[in-house]
Amino acid sequence: MIHLDPPAELAMPLADAMFTQRAIRRLDPDRPITDAEIKLVLDAASKAPSGANTQPARFLVIRD
């Protein structure tokens, strides 16, 4: 079995992740999102489990 360590930006103890989860309701539409941040989110999302390992997710990034 291959074990991949998460990037430092995503490293967090499990209890912290479970008990500090928050819904983000105030997004700043004027704040730029870097290509590195988008890549980090897509990398994390692509490693998420799927039912019966069907891997049905598709991602599309559109930048104005």
Residue, then its C-alpha position, 0 to 999 in steps of 0.5 A: m500500500i502506498h502512503l502519501d503525505p498531505p502537503a503542508e498546507l493540508a496537514m492537520p490533526l484529525a480532531d482539529a479537522m473534525f471539531t473546527q470545521r466551519a461553513i464559509r459564508r463570507l467569501d471575498p469575490d475580489r480576492p485573487i486565487t492563485d494557480a497553486e491554491i487551485k492546484l492544491v484544492l484539485d489535488a485534494a479533491s481528486k484523492a477523495p474516496s468515491g462509492a465503490n471506487t467509481q471515481p465519477a467526479r469531473f472538475l472544471v476550473i473557469r477563470d474570468 
